[in-house]
């Protein structure tokens, strides 16, 4: 698969995708016909275009619409649980007071969050941090919040998960063609797992800091994670597969 560049910024709408697809001559191609798919940060622009994905411009958190992802009811239930938790309310109060110390179950969460913040722009190599501490801090917060729910049926996991997207055709499967060239691997930084079903319901990917400038290669890598997730854990009929 060619590493040639066909766009500077990722397509943000259908028209931009069509223009890039024509330039790369992939309009009538599919991932099934690719000779070599690449994983993670090595995803090429041609492979990304074959994901048939657009990446709308970044939106601030206040613009989030839970109804778009069919999450309104879940968020309302979660909000009720958190509003009724004294420990969580104490945690929020501590954050607002910039104290970074709390004796309840959120104590470890605060310690990790403080490690992230105090090292954010550090030039000292002994205390500088990478995306791992951001990732573990975020998932620890999610795990602690989930522990407040009665009899949770899901769990947040910090362990990495290798997701495989296999695009062999039926004919290739019958011929037992080596799948290495027709698949790619994506690694998640964590995931929300349905305990009984064993399904992944959300994936986590954190970076060291908020991106100021567009980072197409990073965005292509993150899109490949979602594609691999859906490919390995396809949604059931009628499932929106958040």
Number of C-alpha atoms within 10 A of each C-alpha: 13 10 11 10 12 17 17 10 13 24 22 13 13 13 11 14 21 16 15 21 22 12 14 17 11 16 16 8 12 14 22 16 12 17 11 16 23 19 19 19 14 14 20 21 24 24 22 20 24 18 15 15 18 17 16 10 11 7 8 7 7 6 7 10 11 12 9 8 11 13 12 13 11 11 12 11 12 15 12 11 16 17 12 11 15 11 18 19 13 15 23 13 13 15 14 10 9 10 12 17 16 18 10 12 15 19 14 18 23 21 14 18 19 17 17 22 12 12 16 15 11 12 9 9 8 8 13 14 19 15 15 15 17 21 19 20 23 19 22 21 18 16 18 16 18 19 13 17 14 8 8 11 12 18 17 23 19 20 11 12 17 13 21 20 23 19 21 21 14 10 9 14 12 9 9 10 13 11 15 15 15 21 21 22 19 22 21 21 20 22 21 20 18 16 13 8 9 11 16 22 18 16 19 19 16 19 14 14 12 7 9 6 6 13 12 16 18 16 16 23 20 19 20 27 26 17 20 23 24 18 15 15 17 13 14 8 7 6 8 9 15 12
